Amino acid sequence: MNLPNGSEKIPDKINIFNINPREKYILFTPPRTGSRRSLYISELLGFDTFMSTNGTLSFYKNGPSHNHTHNLFQGHEEFKTILTCRNPYSIMVSEFKLSLGPSTSIRKDFDIHTSFLDFIYEFYDSNASPWYSPKSFRFREDLSKRQIDYRIKIENMFESYSEIPIVKESKMYQDGTLENLVTEIIGHHSEYKNMKYLTNLPEDFKEYYTTEIADFIKSNFHELFEFMDYNIDSWK
């Protein structure tokens, strides 16, 4: 499957948006939510790349670009919003796996809960992600004020896409192409490259959680559950 060329270097201090200007849709793709897969699908739906400088929107290039923009722009109220989503508990496990890398030895006596809890504490203190680090939740000031019209949940992508009018009217939906596309794995190359080193780790994200870890996530990441529309007790 050939992905669109959406990974080129974007100039600093420019906010990039994937927009369908004719049908008036904006696509927001937080990290670890199937953003690369949605890039390919959005190209088939007629999305292009626009840029915003000082809040003013202008055309940047044909086709979508891979990005994790969380800002808004002047006139955004005229557009419908689409947000790719994933259970926040699963997001944290994905971030944890990505942090391990080939140099990590996953032995049979590997204490997954201790290691995961240490990672969560470090992730919380690092402010590494504007989307997920609670101390730098920038979307509190912009995107969280916007109504999210459609959420594409990675756990049931086809059903989520099927609720969007622009998708239901598309050729790829009607001829069955979309249903095949959403089942393909298109993720961060480092995580999938490292999977062969992580064979002793559980696949189910719920196995990474204890009550202590879940309580910390609930207390410090609770806004993310509301924003992405997931049950805050879904770790059980």
C-alpha positions in Angstrom: 0.0 0.0 0.0 1.5 3.3 -1.1 1.1 6.1 1.4 0.8 9.7 0.3 3.9 11.8 0.6 2.8 13.4 3.8 6.0 13.2 5.9 8.1 16.0 4.4 9.6 18.6 6.7 7.1 21.4 7.5 8.7 24.8 8.3 8.8 25.7 12.0 6.2 28.0 13.5 3.6 27.0 10.9 0.5 25.1 11.9 -0.6 22.5 9.4 -4.2 21.3 8.9 -5.7 18.6 6.7 -8.8 20.1 5.3 -11.4 19.2 2.7 -12.2 22.8 1.5 -15.2 21.9 -0.7 -17.1 19.8 1.9 -15.8 21.9 4.8 -14.1 19.3 7.1 -11.0 19.5 9.3 -9.2 16.3 10.3 -7.3 16.3 13.7 -5.0 13.3 14.3 -3.4 13.0 17.8 -0.4 10.7 18.1 -1.0 7.0 18.5 -4.6 7.1 17.1 -4.1 5.7 13.6 -3.0 9.0 12.2 -0.9 7.5 9.4 -3.8 5.3 8.3 -6.2 8.2 8.3 -3.7 10.1 6.2 -4.2 7.7 3.3 -8.0 7.6 3.8 -8.2 11.4 3.9 -6.3 11.7 0.6 -9.0 9.5 -1.0 -11.6 11.8 0.5 -10.1 14.9 -1.1 -8.3 16.5 1.8 -5.4 18.9 1.1 -2.8 20.6 3.3 -3.4 24.1 4.6 -1.2 26.2 6.8 -2.0 28.8 9.4 0.3 31.7 10.3 -1.0 34.0 13.0 -4.3 32.3 12.8 -4.9 33.0 9.1 -5.5 30.0 6.9 -4.0 29.5 3.4 -3.4 26.7 0.9 -0.1 24.8 1.4 -0.1 21.8 -1.0 -2.2 19.2 -2.7 -3.0 16.1 -0.5 -2.8 15.7 3.2 0.3 15.9 5.4 1.0 13.8 8.5 0.7 16.1 11.5 -0.5 16.3 15.1 -1.8 19.9 15.0 -4.0 20.8 18.0 -4.6 24.5 17.3 -7.4 26.3 15.5 -7.5 29.2 13.0 -9.7 32.1 12.1 -13.0 30.9 10.5 -12.8 27.3 11.9 -16.4 27.6 12.9 -17.4 27.1 9.2 -15.9 23.5 9.2 -17.0 20.2 10.7 -14.3 18.6 12.8 -13.1 15.0 12.6 -10.9 13.6 15.4 -9.0 10.3 15.4 -9.3 8.7 18.8 -8.0 5.8 20.9 -8.7 4.7 24.5 -6.3 6.7 26.6 -5.3 3.6 28.6 -4.3 2.0 25.3 -2.5 5.2 24.2 -0.3 5.1 27.3 0.6 1.5 26.7 1.5 2.3 23.1 3.7 5.2 24.2 5.3 2.8 26.7 6.1 0.2 24.0 7.5 2.8 21.8 9.9 3.9 24.6 11.4 0.4 25.0 13.2 -0.1 21.8 15.6 -2.8 20.6 18.1 -2.3 23.4 15.5 -3.3 26.1 15.7 -6.9 27.2 12.2 -8.2 27.9 13.0 -11.2 30.1 10.5 -13.6 31.6 11.0 -12.0 35.0 10.4 -8.5 33.5 8.2 -6.6 36.0 5.7 -5.0 33.6 3.7 -3.1 36.2 6.7 -1.5 37.9 8.3 -0.6 34.6 5.0 0.8 33.2 4.3 2.8 36.3 7.8 4.3 36.2 7.2 5.2 32.6 3.8 6.9 33.4 5.4 9.0 36.2 8.2 10.1 33.8 5.8 10.8 31.0 3.6 12.9 33.3 6.6 15.0 34.4 8.3 15.4 31.0 5.7 17.5 29.2 6.8 15.6 26.2 3.5 15.6 24.4 1.2 18.7 23.8 -1.6 16.2 23.4 -1.1 13.9 26.3 1.2 15.5 28.9 -1.3 17.0 31.4 1.0 19.9 32.2 1.0 20.9 28.5 -2.6 20.2 27.5 -2.7 23.0 25.0 -6.0 21.9 23.6 -7.6 23.1 26.8 -7.2 26.6 25.4 -8.3 25.9 21.8 -9.5 22.6 20.4 -11.3 21.6 23.6 -13.5 24.6 23.1 -14.7 23.3 19.8 -17.5 20.8 19.3 -16.0 17.6 17.9 -18.5 16.5 15.2 -17.1 13.1 14.4 -14.8 10.8 16.3 -12.9 8.0 14.5 -12.2 5.4 17.2 -9.3 3.1 16.4 -11.1 0.2 18.1 -14.0 0.4 15.6 -12.7 2.5 12.7 -15.1 1.3 10.0 -18.2 2.0 12.1 -16.8 5.4 13.1 -16.0 6.4 9.5 -19.4 5.1 8.4 -21.1 7.9 10.4 -19.5 10.7 8.5 -21.5 11.9 5.5 -18.5 12.6 3.3 -17.4 9.0 3.8 -20.8 7.4 3.2 -21.0 9.2 -0.1 -17.5 8.2 -1.2 -16.6 5.6 -3.8 -14.3 3.8 -1.4 -17.1 3.3 1.1 -19.6 2.1 -1.5 -17.2 -0.4 -3.2 -15.8 -1.9 0.0 -12.3 -0.4 -0.2 -12.7 1.5 3.1 -13.5 -1.7 5.0 -10.2 -3.2 3.8 -8.2 -0.1 4.5 -9.1 0.2 8.1 -7.8 -3.3 8.9 -4.3 -2.6 7.7 -1.6 -1.7 10.2 0.1 1.6 9.4 1.8 2.8 12.5 5.0 4.5 13.8 7.8 2.6 12.1 9.8 2.4 15.3 7.1 0.7 17.3 6.4 -1.9 14.7 10.1 -2.4 14.0 10.6 -3.1 17.7 7.7 -5.5 18.1 10.0 -8.5 17.4 11.9 -7.5 20.6 8.8 -7.2 22.7 7.4 -10.7 22.2 7.0 -11.3 25.9 4.8 -8.3 26.4 1.0 -8.7 26.6 -1.0 -7.5 23.7 -4.1 -6.5 25.7 -3.5 -3.0 27.2 -5.6 -3.9 30.2 -2.9 -6.3 31.4 -0.6 -3.4 32.0 -2.8 -1.8 34.6 -3.1 -2.2 38.4 -5.5 -0.2 40.5 -2.6 2.1 41.5 -1.7 2.9 37.8 -5.3 3.3 36.8 -6.0 5.7 39.6 -3.0 7.8 38.6 -4.2 8.0 35.0 -7.7 8.8 36.2 -6.5 11.6 38.4 -4.1 13.2 36.0 -5.4 12.4 32.5 -9.2 12.6 33.1 -9.8 15.4 30.6 -8.5 13.2 27.8 -11.2 10.6 28.5 -13.9 13.2 28.1 -12.3 14.7 25.0 -12.0 11.4 23.2 -15.3 10.0 24.7 -14.1 6.9 26.5 -15.2 5.4 29.8 -12.6 6.4 32.5 -13.0 2.9 34.1 -12.3 1.0 30.8 -9.0 -0.3 32.1 -10.8 -3.1 33.9 
